[in-house]
Amino acid sequence: MDIIILKETYDTPKVVLDKDKGIFEISGRSYPEDTAEFYIPILGWITEYVENANENTKFVFKMDYFNSSSYKPFLDILLKLSKLSAAGGNVQVEWYYKEGDWNVKEAGEEFAEIVDLSFTYKTFE
């Protein structure tokens, strides 16, 4: 599989999807002008990955901020990972939020209620 590495910009997150190294991370701010266009290749990559996944998958969300239009692609990613988990894959989600940013933490908790995945919550500065 090709590796996806996107550098963080003012309004788009850093994205690293590297199956060989087992690195799966979205971090920074997510409020792209065209959310669907930004996340289509990422969702396509995740779909392909789920078909031939690693034994263990740790997906990291480390968000400073994300807007409501980013909620849907995040949920889509988590639903795809939930299918992998249901098929016997070992999937762990690490949800980071800035210390005191209860909105981002609560969003992670909402996602955890929707999908059947193991979430851990961690803070960063």
N, C-alpha and C positions, 0 to 999 in steps of 0.2 A: 504494500500500500504506500502511496505517496504520503509524505509528511506535510501537514499544514502548519505553517508558522506565520502568524500575522502580528506585526508590531502594533502596540497600543498607539492610538491617536487620541486627539482631544475628546472625540465622541464614540470611538470604537475600542473594544477591549483587545488585550493581547490574547491570542489564541495559539495554543500549542497542542497539536494532536499527532503524537508519534507512537505508533503501535510497537515498534521495535524496542524503544526505550521505556515503554509503559508510562508515557507522560500524556496526560489528558487534562488540560487546564484552560479555563476562561477567566481572565482577571482584568480589573480596571473599571472603566466606565462603559456602559452600553446604552447609547441613545443615537444610533446611526440614523442618517436622514432617511434611508430606505432599509428598514430592519429586515424585511423579507429577503431582499437582494443580498444583504450582508450574510445572513445565516443560511441561505440555500446550500452553498458548498459545504458548510460545516455539518448540516443535517444529512446531506448526501454521504459525507465521509463516515458519520456515525452509523448510518444505515448499513454501509458496506462493512464497517468494523464489526458490528453485531453479528453478521453472518459468519465471521471467522475471527472471533475475539481471543484475546489472551486469557489465560487461566484466571488471572486476577486483574480487575480493573478498578483503579482509584481515580475518580473524576473530581477535579478540584474546581470549585467556583470561589473566586476571591474578588468580590465585587465592592468597589467604592460606591457605585451607584448604577442602577439600571432603571429605565423608564418602563411604562406599562406595555409598550409595544415589544419590548424585549422579553416580557414574561412568557409569551406564547412559544417562541423558539426554545427558551430554557425548559419549559414544560415538555416540549416535543423531544428534546434531548433526553430528559429524564424518563419519559415514557419508553423511548427506544432502549435505554439502559435497563429499565424495569423488565422489558421482554427478555433481555439477555439474562437477567437474574432469574426470571421465571423458568428459563430453559436450563438452569443449573449453573450459570456463571456466577462467580464471586465478584459482586459489584459493591463498591463503597463510595459514598459521596462525602467529600469534605467541603463544608459550607463555611467559608470565612466571611466575617463581617467586621467592620471597623468598631473598635471598642465604643460602646454607647449608641451605635446605630441600630436601634431596635427595629426599624423598618426593614432593613435587609435581613436581619435575623428572622423576623416574623415571616418574610417571604420564603425563606428556606424552610421554616416550619410548615408553612402552607403546602409547599411542594411535597414535603415528607408525608403529609396527610393524604395526598392524591396518589402518589406512586408507592409501590412496595419495594423500597430500597432502604438500606441502612445509611443514615445520615449521622455525621459528627459535626459539631459546631465549634469553631475556633475564632478567636479574635485576633486582629492585627492592628497596628497603629498606622 
